[in-house]
Amino acid sequence: MNKQKSLTLNSFWEAIITSYSQVFFSDNKWFGFMLLVVSFFDIWAGISGFLAVLTTIGIALSLGFSHFQIQKGSYSFNSLLVGLGTGLMFTPGIELFVVVFFAALITFIITVTLEGFFAKYALPFLSIPFLLGMWIIVLASRDLQSIGLSERGIYTANELHSVGGNVLVNLYNWCQNLEIPHVITTYLYSLGAIFFQYSLLAGFIIALGVLMYSRISFLLSLVGFLTAYYFYSFLGADIAQYGYTYIGFNFILTAIAIGGHFIVASKQSFLWVLLLLPIVVLMTLSLTKVLLPYQLSIYSLPFNIVVLSFLYLLKLRVKTDSKLKGVALQLNNPEKNSYYQEQAENRFKWLQYSPISLPMHGLWTVSQAEDGAYTHKGEWKYAWDFVITDRNSKEFKNKGDFVEDYLCYGKTIIAPASGTVVEIVDGIEDNTIGDMDILNNWGNTIVIKHTDYVYSQISHIKKDSFKVKKGNFVKKGEVLAQVGSSGRSPYPHIHFQLQATPSVGSKTLDYPIDHFIDGRGNFVNYLKPKLDDQISNIKTTELISRALKFIPGQVLKVVIQNNDTTIHETWQVKTDFYNNVYIVNPKTNSYAYLYQDGAVHYFQNYSGSKNTVLSHFYLALFQVPLGFYPGMEVKDRIPSNLIFPKWRMVFQDFLIPFITIFKANYKLKYVLIDNEMLPKRIELRSWITKKIFNKEKVNKEYIITISEKGMIKITTDNMMINITKE
């Protein structure tokens, strides 16, 4: 049985800090530390919140919960909020800490329970555990005789003095005496109220922290709050009462959640913030009246209802709106989410499409494409027919009078993607050339289920040639059958289509092929083949495949020669909680995440300093098809935040939902192979090009040499990097 290693001291501290930053959907440690400091503006509330976090982490560890989730703060941020609220509610004493302990335990149990429930719908549990936990404590407090309700907050200056002395008191007084418009003071008070701190200083520090960790989140917090504030005023509601309770954090958190955290920041996400915030206002007004008889605060109830409802609504869409997208890879930062999504949509179309390859080996010709001249019409127009042709574009040898004369007849059909065989039709004879079987239109056919709504159908197969059975699970590339000419097939060919249902002859899907090589040796990514195109799956080259195959547990030895200096590094190949493969350099704390589908190597994401050797490795081999095609070029986009300096990206961060000013392009070229049959040396070159206001400038060039035993050498500027596997 595998046992988790104990949480290190550094990881334990990270779990504490991220418990604070997770309240704002962040994992930024500096931001978390700032929020930790703010929580101690009321020292007993701060102690209670800290105790609640420690309690939750300790219980989660003792029960064997995931260290990854604990370290992210996923289990403890709701307990933190309950601890802060409880600490502010009661007078200090041993009774308070006992209540905080059990409040944290209750909240943790609710958190885990709701996590299991919402996971079925791929939805977050947000702060619902806090709501339920806090309400339990508030209602129970009415019968707790040995613990008194707190009257703190009357002498705020005295309380701050106990935390930070005269410096903090003077700063507090300075903030309180500032002549600031009511809307801004209410915004700052609302930010502080998220951590149960009702002072301008707390709100100011939190606002500064939000701005530091995410410019988009800061902008959204203002847009959301101002929208709600002025809509509140427009309705003629009592703004004074609104300012007194400072429940404006519902508007701030809703805007951040919808505008950039769960939804990719864009003009459309900002528009929906403007549309949803008035709903939050109406729910705030109405729910306050509902809970008033029970003397319960609504806390974050409107935020939870609106955000969860909207996210669930988006999941029920039949057609995904290309302009309003859910975040594919959650990086806990709206800017990073946007930069990643921007490039991933071009290279990883399986964010929208499950990858489907061609169902055959070798070079084939499209004899009929979608909306074809013969049979691909109406509901069945999204399909392809494939044949093999010779140099003279002929499909057959001799006179072509027999099926055996056709170059594709009897050739192997392979699984275009992994899946389960849900239907097989067999026993239908091949037609004589020029004849067709109208009664058995599709002929011998196989249907494979790849996902819930993606099935592939391959038809006109040779009788009795199936190598698999109905119910079998097949892997991508596995042999299925042989090409025939059964059904409505006047000559041997492969009919290939994608569909949403398992029935033979279902309505076809408008769906691309994930990647292939055209007849001119060009790499094509997620497009649909056209009539007369000559295409093939990528034929991998062993030397490239072996060099770029990274297996978890591998150790990479790296030697860097820079002028007269030689440096040695050791990299490791690992997997994370989500089974993503990455290369890490523990010395520089840098990470390069990768994906390989057997035909193409991709680097997906990079984390760490831009000046590390691992970052050069990431950029040089950003995307590499694993077959060698002389002169072939591959083009891609790199997230601009991984190329441009931070000071430049601050300006771009504010604008990323609306316009992209800084872009980074990648190009790879296949230069040299010493022996096509048994290569011992392959040379590639890649270029990183910066683009600012549509003006291009080559930033970096890499010469990549792959030699025997999987050794990779990368040369750039005055530096040479040699990577070998142990």
N, C-alpha and C positions, 0 to 999 in steps of 0.2 A: 504494500500500500504506500502511495506517495504521500509524504507529509510536507506541509508548507514549512519553510524556514521561518524562524522567529523574526519579527519585525525589528529592523535595526533601529538604533537611537535616532539616526538621521531620518529614517522613514517614519518613525513614530512622531517626530516633530513636524514632518511634512503633513502627516494625517491631521494633526491639530490645526496647523495653519490653513490648510485647504478647507477645513470645516467652516472657517470664517469666509473665505473667498467664494465658496460654492453658493453662498446666499445670493451672489451676483452672477452665478453661472460661470465663475472663473476658477482657474487653478494657479493664478499668479501668486507667488509666495510673498512678494513685497506688498501687494494689495491685501493679502490675508493678514500680514503682520500689522498693517495700518488699521485694519478693522478690529484686530485683537486689542490694540491700544485704545481705540475709540470705545470699545465695550467696557473698558475700565474707568471711563469718565464717572460712572456710578460704580464705585469699587465693589459693592456687594453684588450688584448685577453682573459685573465682570467676573467675579470669583464664581458665582453660580453658573454662568455660562461656560466658563472654563471647566468647572467640575462636571457639568453635564457632558461635555465633549470627552473628557477623560473616562467617565463612566461608560459611555457608549462604545468608545474604542476598546476599552478593557473587556466589556461583555462580548463584543463582536469577535475579538481575538480568542477569548476563552471558549466560545462556541464553535470556533473553526471557520468563521466566515472568510471570504476572499480578502487576502492582504491588499490586492489591487484596488478593490472597492473601498476598503478601509482607508487606504492611503489617499484616495481621491476625495475623501470626505463625504462620500455618498450617504453613509449611514448616520453621520453625526451632525450634519448642519441643521437638521430639523430639531434635534435635541439641544443644540446650542441656542436656538431661538426660544425654545421652551424654558431653558435654564435662565436666559436673560430676563424673560418675562416674569418668571417665578421669583428670581432674585430681586427684581424691582418691586414686586407686589408685597412681599413679606418683610418683616423686621429681621435683622441678622440674629443668628443663633443656631444652635445645633439642630433645632427643629427644621429650620430653613434648609439646611444641607441634606437632611433625611428626605424632605419632600423633593428636593432637586434630584437626588439619586433615583428615587422611584419615578419621578416625572420623566427622567432620561430613559429609564428602562421601559416605561410604557410607550414612549415615543419611538424607541428603537423597534419594539415589537410591531407597532403600527407601520413603521417604515418598511420593514421586511415583508410584512403581509401585503401592503399596497404595491411594493415592488413586484411581487409575484403576480398580482392581479393586472397591473397596468402593462407588464411585459408582454402579456398575451396580445395586446393591441399596439405594441411598440410605442407606448406613450410614457412620458416621465411622470413621477408621482409628485413633483414640485414640492410645495410646502403644506400639502394636506396633512401629513403627520403632525406638523407643528400646530395646525389649526385644531385637530382633534385632541392632541396632548394638552394644549393650552386651555381649551374649553373644559376638559376634565379637571384640571387644577383649579380653574376659576369657580366651577360649580362646587367642587369638593371643599374649597376654602371657606364656604359659608358655614360649615359645621366643624371647622378646625378651631377648637377653643384655646389650645396651648400655643398658638402661633399668631402673632398680631400682624395686622396689615401695616405696611410701611407708609410713612409720611415724608419720605425723602423726596428731594426735588425742590423743597421750599428754600433750603439754604444751599443752592447749587455751588456757589463759590467756595464754601467750606469743604464740600465734598471733593471738588476739583483740587483744592489745596492739598488734600490728603494723598492725592495721586501724583500731582506734578509740581507742587509748591507754588510760589509766587509767579513763576514764569507762566504756568498754565492758567492761573487765575487772571493775570494781566492780559493774556491772549484771549481768554473768554470774554473779559470785560470789553476789550477792544472790538471783538466781533459783535457783541450785543449792542454796542453804541454806534455801529455803522448805520448810516442812513441809506437803507436798501429798499427798493420797491417791495410792496407786500407780496407780489407774486414770487419774487426771488427768495425772500425769507421763508415763505411757505414751502417752496421747493427744497430749500436746505433743511428746514425742520422735518420735512417728509423723508428725506434721505436719512437723517439721524434716527427717525422713528423706526426704521427698519431694524436697527440694533437697540431699540428701546432707549435711545438717548435723545432728549428733547432740548437741543441747544444748537445755535448757529455754528459753533465751532465744530461740533461733531459732524454736522451736515457738510460743512466746508471741507473737512478732511476727507470725508467719504467721496464727495464730488471730485476732489483732487485725485483720489485713488482710482476712481472710475476712469477719469481722463487719462491717467498714466497707463492703465492696463488695456483700455480700448477707446479709441476716439469715436468709433461708431456707437458704442454703448453710451458714451457721454452725450453724443448728439441725440440719440434716441431717447435718453432720459429726459432731455429738455423738450424735445418734440412731443413726447407722450404726455408729460406733465402739463405743458402749456396748452395743448389741445384740450385736455380734460378740464383744466382750470377755467379757461374761457368758455367752454361749453357749459360748465357749472354755472358761471356767471350769466350766460345767455339764457339759461332756463329760469333764472331768478331764484335759484336755491340760496340757502343761507351760507355764504362763503365764510362768515365768521365761525360758524359751527364746524365747517370743513377744516378751517385753519386750526381750530382748537384740538381736533382729534388727530390731525396730521396723517390721515389715511391715504394721502397722496402717493405713498409708496406703491399702492396697487397700480397706479398709472405708470409709474416709473418702471416697475418690474415687468408689466405687461408689454410695454413698448420695447424693452430690451429683448424679451423672450421672442416676440413675434417679429420684430424688425431685423434681428441679426443673429440670434443664438440658435433657435430651432429652424428658422427660415433664413436662407441665404440673403444677406443684405442687398437690396435693390430698390429701384424706384417703386416697384410693385409692393415690396414689403413695407416700405414707408407709407405708401398709400393705405395699406390695410391697417397700419397703426392708427392713421387718422380716422379710419372707419370704425375701428373696434373700440377706441378709447371712449367715445360717447356712450357705447354700450356698457363699458365698465362704470362710467358715471351713473347711469340709470340703475345698474345693479347695486352699486354702492348705496344709493339713496333708498332703494326698495328693501334691500337686505338689512339695512340698519333698522328699519321699522319692524321687520320680521323678528329680529333678535332682541329688540328693545324690551319686550315683556320678560325675557329671561336674563336681562342685564348682562348680556354678552356682547363683546366687541366683534365686529366682522373681521378684524385683522386682515388677512390676505385672501379672504374668501372670494371676492370678485375677480381678483387676478387668477386664481386657480380655475374658476369656472370658465372664464372667457378663453384663457390660453388652452386648456385641455379640450374644450369644445371645438375651437378653431383647428387645432392640430388633428383632432379626430375627423373633422369635416374634410380636411385635405386628403386624408387617407382613403376616403370613400369616392374620390374622383375617378371617373371612368377613364378620362384622358388627362394625363398630367400636364398642367399649364407650364409651358417652357419658361415663362417669366416669373413664376412663383414656385420656388423649389425648396424642398426640405434639405437640410444639411446632410450630406452623404457621409462625411467623416468628421465627427465632433472634435474640434481642436480647442474648445472652450475659449475661443476668442473670435468675435465676428470678423475681424480683418483676416485672420488666418483662414477661417472658414471660406471667406469670399475668394481669396487668392488661390486656395487649393481647388475650390469648385470650378473656378474659371478655367484652369488648365486641365482638370480632370474630365470635364465634359467633352473635351476634344479628343483626349487620348483614352479615357476609360468610359466608353459609351455604355458599359454594363451598369453604370449608374442609372441608366434608363433601359438598356437592353441586356439581356443575358447573352454572353458571347456564343455565337453559332458560327462554325467554320464550314468549309466546303465538304461535301460527303464523298470525296474521292482523292486519290493520289495523282500526282503528275499534272501536266498541262492539258486543259480542256477548253473548248470553245462554246460560248453561249449561242445556241442555235435558235432559241426563242426566249426573250426576256419578258419583263412585266408588260401587261397590256399588249400582248403579242399579236402576231398576224393570224394565228390559227385558233388556239384553245384558251389562251390566258386572257379571259374577258370577264367583265362584271365582277362578281364576288370572288372570282378565282384569278384575278389579274396579277396578283403579286406572287409570281412564281417564275422559275427558270427551267429551261431544258438545256442539258449539257451533252456535247458529243466530243469525240477526239478527231482532229483533222491533221493531215500531213502538211508538208511544206507547200503543196499546191492547193491547200484549203479543201482537199477531198476528204470525205468521211469514210471512204471504203477503199478496198483494194479490188483488183480485177474489175468486173462490171457492176459489182454491188447487187447481185441478184439474190444473195443469200445472207441471212443474219450473220453468219460467220465471217462474211467479207468486211463487216463494219469494224473499224478500229477500236471502238469502245465495247463491243460485244464481249461479255464474259469478264470484263474488268471488275476489279474489286470495288465494292461500295463500303464506305466506313461511316462510323457514327460521327455526326457533325459536332456533337457535344455529349457529355455524360448524361445519362437519364435512364428511364425505365421503359421497356417495350410494352406498349399498351394495346397494340393491334398488329396482327400479321394476316395478310391475305395471300394464299399460295394455291398452286394447283392449276393455274391458267397457262395454257400453252402460248409460246411465242407466235406472233403473226408471221405470215410470209411477207416479204418486202412489198410495201404499197398497200397492204390490207390492214384493216382495223377491226377490233372487237368492241362494237358499240355497247353491247349488253354488259360487258365488264370493263367499264370505261377506264378505271385506274389500273387495271391489271393487278399483278402481284405487287403488294404494297406493304410497307412497314411504317408504323407511327410510333414515335418515341416522345415520352413526356420529359421535358427538361426542367420546367418550373410549373407552377400552378396554372399559368396562362400562356405558356409557350410550348408548343408541340411541333416536331418536324415530321413531314411526310415525304417519303421517297417511293416513287411508283415506277411501273413498267419493268419490274425486276424479273430475272430469269427464274423459271419454274424449278422448284426443289433445290435452290441454291442458298437458302437461308442457313446461316451458321448460329443463329440465336433463336430463342423461343419467346412467346408472349409471357410477360412477367419477369423476364431477365433484366438485370441491371447491366447496362453497357457503359464502358468508359469511352471518352473521346478518342477517336482513331481506331476503335475496335472494329474488326471485320464483321460486316452484317450479312452481305449476300453478293450476288454478281449482277452486272448489267444485262438486261434482257430487252424484249420487245413485245411484252404482253399488254393487253388492254387496247386503248385507243392510241396505238403506237405504230405508225407506218414504217418506222425504221428504228433500230436500237438507239436508245438514249436514256439519260437519267432525268426524271422529272422531280424537282425539289421545291418544296414550299414550307412556309411556317404558318401555323394556325393557332387559335386560342382554345380549341376543343379537340377531343381525342378521336372523333369520328373520321373515317376515311372520306376525303372529299369535302372537308369543312371549309368555311369561308377563310380566305388567306389573310395573313397579316402583312402590313407594310413594314418590312423588317430588313435591316442590313446584314451583310456578312462581316464578322468582326475584323479580320484582316487577311489579306492575300497578296500575291505577287501577280502583276499583270504581264502580258506577253513581252513587254519591253523591259522587264526587270525592275519595275517600280513598286515600291511598298505602298499598299493601299489600305487605309484604316477606316473601318466602319462605313462602307459605301455599298451600293447595290450594283452588281454587274450589269452591263448593258449589252445589247445585241452585238454579236460578233467579237466581243471581248474575249481575249485568251487569258485565262487565269489559272492559278494553281495555289494550293496551300504552301506555306513556307517550308522548304526543304532544309532542315537544320544541318549545320556543319558541326561535326563532333568537337572540333577544337574550340569553337566559340561556345557551344553549349556547356562543355566541361568547365571552361574558364569562368563562366558566369552562373554556374550552378552553386548556390549557397545553401548549405544544409545546417539547420539549427544544431549547435554544438561544435561547429567548425571553428578553428582558430586561424586567423590570417596574420602572417608575418609581413610587416611593411618596413621597407628600407627607403629612406628619403635622402637623396643627395642634392644639396643646395649649395652651389659653388664649391667651396672646400669643406663643407660641413656634412657629416653623415648622422642621421637620426634614425633610431629604431622605435617602431611602435607595434603594439599587438592589438588587433581588432578581434571581436568575437561576433559570431552569428547566433542570434537568439530569436525567440518568439515572445510576443506580449500576451496579455490576458485574452485578446480577441484573435489569437493565433496568427497575427501579422508577423512576417519575418522581417528582421532588421539587423543591420550591422552596427555595432557600437564600439566606440573608442573610449574606454573607461577613463583614460588619462585626461581627455579633453571634454568628456561628458557630451559627446556628439553622437547623433543617431541618424542613420540613413535607412528608411523603410523601402522595401522592394516588393515587387510582385512578378511572378513568372508563370506563364500559362503553357509552357512547353514549346512555344514558337517565338515568343518575344519576351525580352527582359525589360522591365520598367523599374525605375526608382519612383516611388510614389510621393515621399515626403522626406524632409530633412529637418532636424532639430539640433541647434547648437550654433557655435560661432561660424561666421562665414569664412574665416581664415584658416580653418583646419584642413589637414590633408584629406580627411574623409569627405569634406565638402567638395574638394576637387574631384575625388573619385565619383561622387554623386553626380556632379555636373558633366564630367567627361562621358559617362556611360548612362546618361539620363534615360534614353530609350534605344535598345539594340535588338533588332530582329536576329534570331539565332542562326540564320543561314547566310552564306556569303554569295552576293550577287555583284559582280564587278561594276563599279561606277554607281551603284544604287545610292540614292540620297534619302534620308529620313528627316522630316521636320517636325518640330514639336514646340510647345510653349512651356516655359518654366515660371513658377510663381514669382512675381516680381519682388516680393518681400524677402526672397532668398538670394537676390542679386544686388539690389540697391541698398545703400546705407540707411540706417534707421532714421536719421535726421531728414532724409528726403521722403521717406515713406510716411512720416507724420502728416505731411500735407496730402499725400495720396490717400491715406486712411480715411480722412474726412470725406473724400470724393468717391471712394470705391463703389458706393451704391449707385452712383450716377454716371461716372466717367472714369476711364482708365488712362492715365497719362504716361505712367512708366510701365513698359512691357519688356519682357526678356524672351528671346527666341533661341531655339536649339536646332542645330543641323549636324547630322552625322553622314559621313561619306565612306563607302567601302573602297579602299585604295589598292590593296595588294594581297594576293594569296600566292605562295610560292609553288604550290602543287594542288590542283583542284581535287585530285583523287585522294592523296594522303598528305594534307598540308601540315607543315611544321611551324609555319610562321604566317600570321595574318596581320595586316596593318589597316587601321581605321583612323579617321580624323573627325574631330567634332569641334564646333564653334559655338560660343555663347555670344549673342548679339544683343546689346541694349538698344531700346527704342524709346526715345523721349520726344513727345509731341511729334510722333511719326518720323523723326530723324534717327537713322540707324547708325550704330557705331559698334564695331567688333570689339568685344571686351576681352575675350580669352579664346585661345586656340589650344587644342589638345591633340597630341599624336599618341595613338594607342597601339601597342604591339602585343599580340597574343601569341605565345609560344608554347612549346610542349610542356606537359605536366601542369597545364592550367595557369601558367605564370602570366601576369599582366604587368606591362610596363607603360606608364603614362608620363609623357614629357610635356612640360609647359613652361614657358619663360626660361628661367635658369634652374628649374627644379625637375628632377627625375624621380618617379615613384615606382618602386618594384613591389608587387604584391604576390605572395605565394601562400598556398594552403598547406596546413599541417595535416 
